[in-house]
Amino acid sequence: MRSSRRWCLERVVALLALLPWVLGLMLAVPAIVAAATLNVSNTGVDGSTCGGVGSCRSITRAVANAAPGDSIVVGPGLYSADLDGDGIGNEPGEEATIIFLDKPLRITSKFGASSTLVRNAGFWVTTSGVVLGKLNNGFTITPSQIPVIVIDGSIAGNFERLDVRVEGNVITLEGDFFAGIFAANTRGRLEHNRVIGRGECINGLYLTNSWDVIARNVAMGCETGFHQDAGATVARLVRNTAIGNGTGFNIGKSAEFTGNAAIGNGFAGVVLSPNAQVPLFRDNAFIASHENCGVFNDSSLMLDASGNYWGAATGPGPDPADTICDGAGSVTVTAPFLTTDPTQAQFPLR
């Protein structure tokens, strides 16, 4: 027993001898600075310390003041590049026409898209780790120029696909816009967004070299609701809705196209571009395409389109059902098909 006690005492003495070295090591390690939350409100005042000390008036100022990893919470109201309507932009308290996001930040609204309007301004993301909006905490955005939300992973020096999340936003396009959301060289998530074309918008969402998950978005009133070019090799399109566009979906190479709905589009519900490859093409609904083309397969490859709904219990065929419009050399398999509509409601956005 005494030898055991002596051994324990010797161990304690040895550990105490190491204490100064351990403390020195702890002091040498830089302290981890906790992420801060900056606030923006219609009663705020822009300045070099706003956000943490009093609210900022503009999202632009809060972004400038924020450190990487910080969160920005935006109160209800109007945020605009020309608040007073005098035709002079970027005055104190006003937004930049393009709000550049070049550091990882989380930007959400306090009360959602129905209460938070960003007018005459857009967002341009050039780094990973950005979160713009959240289900029921997004923004309504009405821009004045080209794409409203750009996720740009193709700029010089960007060798990795950007991991960015855009969610819960309502984008209204009231003129000739190329896209509501434009994503290039990306691998994040686009979810629960609504793009509404009220003029001559070309694309609701445009994806190039996109490896994203594109889920539960709605695009309506554009020439093409969802345009995914051939470089988007492993993107997943799940439970999106295209309504009243010229073409609902134009897709290239994709890992998955499931649970989507194309309703009341002009030329076709879905167009498969040349050399398109979609190994999983199931549980989609093609309904009331004006030219009766639920799917226009313009690829030279066989498409297994079994397990989809064509607007009638009888399967693909003449109106009221939609059918297959194969291009030269294309082959599309449709049987067995679904006899009931699998379309699920989108989540309402607050």
N, C-alpha and C positions, 0 to 999 in steps of 0.2 A: 504493500500500500504506500509506504514511504517513497519507494522508487518511482511509483506512478505519480505521486504528487510532485516529486522533484522534476520529473520529465515535463509535467504541465507547467511548472514554474519557469523552467528553462525556455519553453516555447513562448510564453508570455513575454519574457524579457527580450527574446529575439524579435518578436513582432513589434514591441515598443521601440526597439532600435531602428526598425524600418520606417517608423511613423514620420520622421522629418522628410525622408525621401518621398513618401507617398503624398504628403501635403504639398511638397514642392512640385511634384508632377501635376497635381490637381490645379495648382495656381498657374502652371504653364499652359494648360489647355484653355483656349479661348472660350468665353462664356457664350452659350447659345441664346441668341436674342429671340424672344417669342414673337410670333407674327402678330401684327396689329390689325385692328379693324378701323377703317376710316369711314366717316359718314358724309353723305352728300344730301342736301335738301334745298328746297326752293326758298328757304329763309336763311341759307348759309351765305358766307362771304368768302370769296377766294383769297388766298394768301399763302405764304410759304409754310405756314404751320397748320393750315386748316385741315380738317379731316379728323385729326386727333384732338386738337384744341379748337372746338367749335366746328360746325359743319362747313364743307366747301359748297359753293354754289354750282360748280360744274364738275361733271365726271372727269373732264380733261385735266383739271387742276388736281383732283384727287389722285389720278393716275400718276401725274408728275411727282406728287409728294410721297407716294407709296413706295415701300421697299419690296423687293422680291419676296413672294410668299404672303404678302398682306391680303386682306379682304377689303372690299369696298361695298358698302350697303347704301343704296340710293333710295331716298324717300319718294313719295308720290309727287306727281307734278310734271311740268314741262321742262325739258332740257334741249336747248336749241343753239345752232350756230348764229341765229339772228333773233334773239329773244324779243327785242323791241320792234322788230319789223321795219327797221330803217334802211335795210339794204346793205348795211355795213356789218360784216361778220367778225367774229373773234374779238368782240369787245369784252371788257371785264364781266365775268360771270357767264359768258357764252361759251359754247363748245367749239372745239376745232372742227372743221368740216370733216376731217378724218382723224379719229382718235386712235393713235398708234399704241399697240400693246406689245412692247418689246421686252417684257419681264413677266415672270409667272405671277398672275394675280387672279383673285376670285371676285368677280363683279356680279352682284345680284341686286334685284330691287326688293324693297321691303314689302310691298303689297301686290306685286305682280304686274303683268303686262296691261291689264285693264286700267291701272292707275298710274302708269309710268311711261311717258311719251318722250322719245328722242327724235327730234325733228331736224331735218337738213344736216344730218351728220351720220357717219358710219364708223365701223370698227375695222382696223387692219391689224391682224395678229401675225407676229413674226417669230414667236418662240413657243416652246412647249410649256405645259403647266398652266395655261390660261383656262379659266372657266368663265364663260359669259352667259349668265342666266341660269335658271333652274326651274323645274316644273313648279308653276305658281309663283315664281320669283324672277320672271324674265322681264322683257321690255317690249313695248310697241315701238317700232322704228319706221319712220317715213323719211327716206333719204332725199338728197338733192342731186346725187350723181352716182357714178358706177359703183360696182357691187356694194351692197349694204354691209355685209360681213365678209371679209376676205381672210382666209387662213392661208398664209403664204409660206409654204415650205420649200419654195423653189428659188428663193433669192440667193445671190452669190454667197458662198460660204456656208450655206445650210446643207449639211450632208446627211442629216437624219430627218425622217418623217416627223412632222410636228404632232405631238399628242395634245390635242385641244378638245375641250368639251363646250358645245354650244347647245343650249337647252331652254325651252319654255318661252321663246320669243315669237312675236307676231310682226311680220314684215309686210308693209303695204307698199306696192310699187305703182306709182301713179304716172309713170311716163315710160320712155323707151330705155329700159335697163337691161344690161346683159344678164344679171343674175341677182337673186336675193341673197343667197349664200354661195360663195365661190371657195372651193377647197382644193389646194394643189399640194401634192406630196405630203399627205397627212395620214395619221393612224389613230385618230381619236374617236369621238362620238358626236353625232348630230342627232338630237332627239327632242321630240315634242315641240318642234318649231312649226309655224304656219307662215307660208309665203302666199300673198294674195296679189295677183296682178290686176290692176284696174286701168291699164293703158296698153302699152305695147311691149311688155316684158318678154325677153327672149327665153330665159330659163328661170324656173323657180330656184332649184338647187343645181349647181354645176360642179361636177367632181372630176378631177384629172389626177391620175396616179394616186387615187384615194384608196387607202386600206382601212377606211373607217367602218364603224357600225352606224348605219343610217336607219333610224328606227322611229316609228310613230310620228313622222312629219306629214304635213299636208301642203300640197302645192296646187294652186288653182288660178286659172285665167291667164296663163302664159303660153307661148308657142310650144315649149316643152316643160312639163312639170319637173321631172328629174332627169338630168342629162349626165350620164356616167360614161366617160370615154374609155377607149380600149386599154388604157394604162391602169385602170382601177382593178387590179387583178384579184385581190382577195377581199374586196369590200363586201359587206353584208347588208342587203336592203330588206328590212323586216317591218311589216305592218305599217307601211306608208300608204297615203291616199293621194291620188291625183284626180282632180275633178275639173272638167270644163277647160282643159288645155287643148292645144292643137294635137299634141301627142302626150300621153300620160307619162310614160317612162321610155327613155332611150338608153339602153344599157349595152355595155361591152362585156369584157371579162369580169366575172363576179363569182365569189364563192357561194353566194346564197341570194335567192330572190323568193321570199316566202311571206305569205300572209298579207300581201299588198292588194290594194283595191284601185282599179282604174275605172272611173265612172263618168260617162257622158263626155268623153274626149272626142276630138274631131276625127283625125285620120285613123289613129289606132290607140288601143290601150297601152300596148308595149311594142316597141320596135327593138329588135336585136340587130345591132350593127354588124357589118361584115366581120367575120372571124370571132364573133362573140362566143364565149364559153360560160355556161351557167350550169354547174353540175347539180344544183339543188333548186328546183323550180316548182314549188308546190303550194297548195292552199291559197292561191291568189284568186281574185274575182275580176272578170272582165265584163263590164256591163254597159250597154247602150252606147257603144262607139258609133259615131255618126255614119262612118263608112263601113260599118259591120266588121271591122278588123279588130278582134280582141288582141291578137298577136300578129305582128308582121315580122316574120323571120327572114331577115336579109343576110343571114350568115350562110356559109357553105357547109355548116356542121349540122348534125342531127340534134334537135332539141327534144328532150323528154319533158313534155308539158302535161303529163298525166297528173291526175289529182288536183285539177283546177276547176273553177266554176265559170261557165260561159254565158251567164245571164238567163238561162232557162234550164229546167230539170232535164230536158232532152239532150243537153250537151251542145257542142259547137255546131252552128248551122246558120240558116237565114234568120233575119229579124223575126221575133224579138231577141233571139240569141245572138252572140258574137261568134265569129269563126276565125280560122287560121288563114292568113294571107302569106303564103310562102313565096320567097324570091326564087330566082333561078338557081337550081341545084340544092335548094334547102329541103330538109325533111323534118317534120314536126309530128311527134306522137302525142295524141290527146287522150287516149283511153287507157285505163278507166278514168272517167271524169267525176267531179262532184255534182250532186243533184240538188244541193241546197247551198245558199249563199253563205260563205264563211266570214264575210266582212264583219269586223268588230268595230265598235265605236271608238273614236279617238278620245283621249282624256280631255275634258274641258280645261281651258286655260283661264285662270283667274286674272 
